[in-house]
């Protein structure tokens, strides 16, 4: 039973960077990431800490992994039980990069202005 709606960030020009990221992944990695996104829609903030974590302020991360590669989907909650996935990366270092967090925050502010 889905209790949250999950949206993907798109630019005002119609670009869809989250979909582009997902489409660029190997088939099984993409399937794993989409399964995690489905779990986010189903359970929301009730997912265990191994799946999600608070990054900073309103930004959270979803943490799928496939075949030793870690992925991160930065997202935020919107009104009416909706999440928006703002940014996605292949995690290559132990710590999240400040530029990725700032990009997610900038996109969140843009989405908040549009709704």
C-alpha positions in Angstrom: 0.0 0.0 0.0 1.5 3.3 -1.1 1.1 6.1 1.4 3.4 8.7 -0.2 3.7 10.0 -3.7 7.3 10.3 -5.0 8.0 12.9 -7.6 11.2 13.5 -9.5 12.7 16.9 -9.8 12.5 18.5 -13.3 13.9 21.8 -14.4 11.7 24.6 -15.6 13.0 23.8 -19.0 11.7 20.3 -18.8 15.0 18.4 -18.2 14.7 15.4 -15.9 18.1 14.8 -14.2 16.8 12.0 -11.9 15.3 10.0 -14.7 18.4 10.6 -16.7 20.5 9.3 -13.8 18.3 6.2 -13.4 18.3 5.5 -17.2 22.1 5.6 -17.2 22.5 2.9 -14.6 23.0 -0.8 -15.3 19.7 -2.7 -15.5 20.0 -4.5 -12.1 21.3 -1.4 -10.3 18.4 0.6 -11.8 15.9 -2.0 -10.6 17.4 -1.9 -7.1 17.2 1.9 -6.9 13.6 1.9 -8.1 12.8 -0.8 -5.5 14.1 1.6 -2.8 12.1 4.4 -4.2 9.0 2.2 -4.1 9.8 1.4 -0.5 10.1 5.1 0.2 6.6 5.6 -1.3 5.2 2.8 0.8 6.8 3.5 4.2 8.1 7.1 4.1 10.0 8.1 7.2 9.3 4.7 8.8 12.1 3.1 6.7 15.0 2.0 8.9 18.2 4.0 9.1 20.0 1.6 6.8 17.7 2.9 4.0 17.4 6.6 4.8 19.1 9.3 6.7 18.8 13.0 7.3 21.5 15.0 5.5 20.8 18.6 6.5 17.8 20.8 7.1 15.0 19.5 5.0 17.2 17.2 2.8 17.2 13.4 3.3 19.0 10.6 1.5 17.9 7.3 0.2 20.7 4.7 0.3 20.5 1.9 -2.3 23.5 -0.3 -3.1 24.1 -2.7 -5.9 27.1 -5.0 -6.4 29.4 -2.9 -4.2 28.3 0.4 -5.6 26.5 2.9 -3.4 23.9 5.3 -4.8 22.4 8.3 -3.1 19.1 9.9 -3.8 18.6 13.3 -2.1 15.0 14.0 -1.4 12.7 16.2 0.7 9.1 16.1 1.9 6.4 18.3 0.4 2.9 19.0 1.6 0.2 16.3 1.1 2.5 13.3 1.7 4.7 13.8 -1.3 8.4 13.5 -1.6 10.5 15.0 -4.4 13.8 13.4 -5.4 16.1 16.3 -6.0 19.5 14.9 -6.9 21.1 11.5 -7.4 24.7 10.4 -7.3 27.0 7.4 -7.4 28.7 7.7 -4.1 32.5 7.5 -4.5 33.8 8.7 -1.2 33.0 8.1 2.5 31.5 11.6 3.0 28.8 13.3 1.0 30.1 16.2 -1.1 29.0 19.7 -0.1 28.3 20.6 -3.7 25.8 17.7 -3.9 24.0 18.8 -0.7 23.9 22.4 -1.9 22.5 21.4 -5.3 19.7 19.4 -3.6 18.9 22.4 -1.3 18.9 24.8 -4.3 16.5 22.4 -6.2 14.3 22.1 -3.2 14.0 25.9 -2.9 13.1 26.0 -6.6 10.4 23.3 -6.2 9.0 25.1 -3.1 8.6 28.3 -5.2 6.8 26.4 -7.9 4.2 24.7 -5.7 
